[in-house]
Amino acid sequence: MGNINRIGGFVVSKFWHRLWEKVPDLTGLGAMIIATVLTSSVLLGVRELGGIQRLELIVFDSMMRLRPDEEPDPRLLVVGITEEDIEVHGWPLSDQVLAQLLGKLQSYQPRLIGLDLYRNVPQPPGHEEFLQQLKATNIIAIRDDAGKVGPPPSMPPEQIGFNDLVADPDGAIRRSLMTFNSKGTTQISFSLRLAYSYLESKKISPKTNSSGQILWGKATFEQLQSNSGGYKRIDAGGYQILLNYRSGRNLAPVVSVSEILSGSVPREWVQDKIVLIGSTAPSLKDVHFTPYSPGENDNPMMPGVIIHGQMLSQMLSAVMDGRPLFWFWPEWVEGWWLIGWAVVGGMVAMFCRHPVILGLTGTAMVGVLVGSCWGIFLQAGWVPVFSPMMAYLVTGGFVVAHRAYQAGRQQQVVMKLLGQNTSPEIADALWKSRDRLLKDGRMPGQKLMATMLFTDLKSFSTISEQMPPEMLMEWLNEYLGALTETVQAHHGIINKFTGDGIMAAFGVPVARSTDAEIAEDARNAVACGLAMGDRLAQMNEQWARQRFPVVQMRVGIFTGPVVAGTLGGKERSEYGIIGDSVNIASRLESCEKDRQDTICRVLIAQETLVYLQDEFEVESWGPLALKGKHQTVEVYRVISRRVISLPETDTKTTPEV
């Protein structure tokens, strides 16, 4: 069995390793699909194990606190045992004080009295008077669910309910335990006993259907499951419901024992009400954390008698008023809810390329998610919030990271293909157009209008014979480096080095769409050729001092259509430019080699001249037959850039009068 597990683990690890190797080569859609599957699988697994439950409960508590409070329940009155009552009457309250309290309340004709105090042991004096008061049929008392603390003596079972509260792992009370079975007997909670007695007087009785739901008046009580809403793997024993608090502070009017005994409480506050008696003094430690606790600084904990009142109010309001009980989606719907937001996160990241748009759209979608869950919560629906938000953010982050990684790889491809010989302006334009220019790591061939420039050294073969190879390489690199800088300064790219020369292009790989742009490329190319001559003159002076050869160079320039794109195979490729225009530029550089009386000879054709707009002074060489061409080409030698003369200004001054 151990070998099988190891083999299975090896196969799974290999599968994910191979999958991860393919991630960088995925398209945007492929990355989104992989991210969605991986993120959803991990989050669903972590969620199923209860790893997100605490975070979902934090969101639940936040929404509970943000929700508007409801009006106090008019059916309830709470008589709290305060710190002042303890100072006056001591603790525990004697049976005599309780007997007086019950007698005073009964004189006001309450509907029910719920005694949330353990009184299984006499607290003299006044025990007999207390027992006499307990004979009233409208009093409900408590015991604990484990049976360690029994009810007051002589009280019938139908007037007894357990008062134990079910706390979540963080100690907060979010659930109401209505009933549970013990030794074949159904045990009923304190709040349910009160609700049942109150509603029975109004002839509203509960029924149970075949699905185990409790049908009671206007309400359908559905048992809480271990995975309802944001819960995962909680102890859902017994019949539990999610506690829908009415308010964090103002459940019902609260008065003290002393106020009742003094007769200062209006009769209408008690008459026909359900009166709950219990401790509210913090020193008695019958206080608990609730969803409202994080928002309270002074008294973050809620007394147990108030929590029982919340449970009672929830049942009465649901049965009589139709106040909604919490409801939940089925498990499979919650799963698709998470997956759906993972897909949304991937799609937003895939289609929103600009960081600002991505940030704004991402924030808006998180707002939609939170707003949707908030709207559902206001209708008493609890659906997961944190797990779909994590799915959205993680999937989107994965796609953005993949896109950034791909962008880095594309940048490497661009720089590799272009030999890193572009001006910063062109490099920036290339990078902004990378999605259009690049496809599967290659630049597809595209037809462009470009100006091609070729250079060559005169008598290089003779020079190379006279210099040692290492010195020749150093000298040649200095020369080619100067040409590269000149091309970059004039917004061109070096396509390749041809031994002692270069092939440069102006107007690639970003297509020119107007004649003005094509003319600008042509002027840049011609200006680049003249600048090469100036740079060579400077280097010749330096080489002469170093006793290096003094050289001349030739430049051929032609403007026309070319096809540019990736040439080569998967293992080796380069950015290539082909077409008749390339051939003509090369032939212009090499034609009439003996006709050179300057350091740098720049030849152009009529096709380039038409774009120069008389900016340069040229010399016509007439139609020449270039090598490999059947038709002649009108050739011109570029002499210099024309000097634009400014109109003379009149410097005479007007004589003073």
Secondary structure, 3 states (H helix, E strand, C coil): CHHHHHHHHHHHHHHHHHHHHHHHHCCHHHHHHHHHHHHHHHHHHHHHCCCCHHHHHHHHHHHHHHCCCCCCCCCEEEEEECHHHHHHHCCCCCHHHHHHHHHHHHHCCCCEEEECCCCCCCCCCCHHHHHHHCCCCCEEEEECCCCCCCCCCCCCHHHEEECCCCECCCCEECEEEEEEEECCEEEEEHHHHHHHHHHHHCCCCCEECCCCCEEECCEEECCCCCCCCCCCCCCCCCEEEECCCCCCCCCCCEEEHHHHHHCCCCHHHCCCCEEEEEECCHHHCCEEECCCHHHCCCCCCEEHHHHHHHHHHHHHHHHHHCCCCCECCCHHHHHHHHHHHHHHHHHHHHHCCCHHHHHHHHHHHHHHHHHHHHHHHHCCECCCCHHHHHHHHHHHHHHHHHHHHHHHHHHHHHHHHHCCCECHHHHHHHHHCHHHHCECCECCCEEEEEEEEEEEECCHHHHHHHCCHHHHHHHHHHHHHHHHHHHHHCCCEEEEECCCCEEEEECCCCCCCCHHHHHHHHHHHHHHHHHHHHHHHHHHHHHHHCCCCCCCEEEEEEEEEEEEEEEECCCCEEEEEECHHHHHHHHHHHCCCCCCCCCEEEEEEHHHHCCCCCCEEEEEEEEECCCCCCCCEEEEEEEEECCCCCCCCCCCCCCCC
